[in-house]
């Protein structure tokens, strides 16, 4: 099953498994927060409509002689906004070390927001892989270390 076909809860577990098992090449030392897994949620206005969004992302800072490049793979699942989603609030959880990914995944799976996305109908999905910071003169060549890691995720 691909990430696009998974529900948000399964995608969060798949991303945590990938984060724990796969290191990108040329990433700055992990202790600096250079490879971070994040799950965040909240009700937001998008294109004039309120939506509850649940996003799983992995952000990597790739070291290069000319400076760092920040790449992010994000999966955003959208749901109808309701009084319940507003009550669920907005927050995020981060994991900055692969050896903590299993505990992170357990914590995320036990959150009320994760229980909600297991049963609520998804009204939209967005998958993005983008350069967030760094020189943009040759993005294809610079994407390689991160794409090598992303290629191992189904």
C-alpha positions in Angstrom: 0.0 0.0 0.0 1.3 3.4 -0.9 1.3 6.4 1.5 -1.4 8.1 -0.7 -3.7 5.1 -0.1 -3.2 4.9 3.7 -5.3 6.7 6.3 -3.5 9.3 8.4 -2.9 7.0 11.3 -1.3 4.3 9.2 0.7 6.9 7.4 2.0 8.3 10.7 3.2 4.8 11.7 4.8 4.2 8.2 6.6 7.5 8.4 7.9 6.7 12.0 9.1 3.2 10.8 10.9 4.8 7.8 12.4 7.5 10.0 13.7 4.9 12.5 15.1 2.6 9.8 16.4 4.9 7.1 19.0 7.7 7.2 19.4 10.2 4.5 22.9 10.8 3.2 24.7 14.1 3.9 22.3 15.1 6.7 23.8 17.3 9.4 24.4 15.6 12.8 21.1 14.3 14.2 21.6 16.1 17.6 21.2 19.4 15.8 17.6 18.6 14.8 18.6 18.1 11.2 16.3 15.1 10.6 13.0 15.7 12.3 9.7 13.7 12.2 6.6 15.8 13.1 2.9 15.1 13.4 0.8 18.2 13.7 -3.0 18.9 13.7 -5.5 21.7 13.9 -8.5 23.4 12.4 -7.5 26.0 9.9 -9.2 28.2 7.2 -8.1 27.0 3.7 -9.5 28.6 0.6 -12.3 30.1 2.6 -13.3 26.8 4.3 -12.5 25.5 7.7 -10.7 22.2 7.7 -9.2 19.9 10.3 -5.8 19.0 9.1 -3.5 16.2 10.3 0.0 16.4 8.9 2.9 14.0 9.1 6.3 15.4 7.9 9.9 14.6 7.8 12.3 17.6 7.5 16.0 17.1 6.6 18.8 19.6 6.5 21.4 18.4 4.0 24.9 19.7 4.4 26.7 21.1 1.4 29.9 23.2 1.0 27.8 26.1 -0.3 25.3 25.9 2.6 22.5 23.8 4.0 19.4 22.8 2.2 16.2 22.0 4.0 13.9 19.4 2.3 10.5 18.3 3.6 8.2 15.4 2.7 4.8 16.1 4.1 1.5 14.2 4.0 -1.5 16.3 4.9 -4.9 14.8 5.5 -8.0 17.0 5.6 -11.3 16.5 7.3 -14.5 18.5 7.7 -14.2 21.0 10.6 -16.6 20.4 13.4 -17.1 21.4 17.0 -15.2 18.3 18.0 -12.2 19.1 15.8 -12.1 22.6 17.2 -12.1 21.1 20.7 -9.2 18.8 19.7 -7.2 22.0 19.4 -4.0 22.5 17.4 -0.6 21.1 18.4 2.4 19.2 17.2 4.8 16.5 18.4 8.4 16.1 17.2 10.9 13.3 17.1 14.5 14.3 16.6 16.3 10.9 17.1 15.6 7.7 15.3 16.0 5.6 18.4 13.0 7.4 19.9 10.7 6.8 16.9 8.9 3.8 18.3 8.0 5.7 21.5 7.0 8.7 19.4 4.7 6.5 17.2 3.1 5.1 20.3 2.5 8.5 21.8 1.1 9.8 18.5 -1.2 6.8 18.1 -2.7 7.3 21.6 -3.5 11.0 21.0 -7.2 11.8 20.7 -6.5 13.5 17.3 -5.1 10.2 16.0 -8.2 8.3 17.2 -10.3 10.9 15.4 -8.6 10.5 12.0 -9.0 6.7 12.2 -12.7 7.0 12.0 -13.4 10.4 10.3 -13.9 10.4 6.5 -11.0 12.1 4.7 -12.0 14.8 2.3 -8.5 15.6 1.0 -4.9 14.5 0.9 -1.9 16.4 -0.1 1.6 14.9 -0.6 4.5 17.3 -1.0 8.2 17.0 -1.3 9.8 20.4 -1.4 12.9 22.5 -0.7 12.1 24.9 2.1 15.5 26.6 2.3 18.8 26.8 0.4 20.2 27.9 -2.9 17.8 26.9 -5.7 20.2 27.0 -8.6 20.4 23.2 -9.0 17.6 21.5 -7.1 17.7 18.2 -9.0 21.3 17.5 -8.1 20.8 18.5 -4.5 17.7 16.4 -4.0 19.6 13.2 -4.5 20.6 12.4 -0.8 17.1 13.0 0.4 15.4 11.2 -2.5 17.6 8.2 -1.8 16.0 8.0 1.7 12.6 8.8 0.3 12.9 6.0 -2.2 12.9 3.4 0.5 9.4 4.4 1.7 6.6 2.7 -0.2 
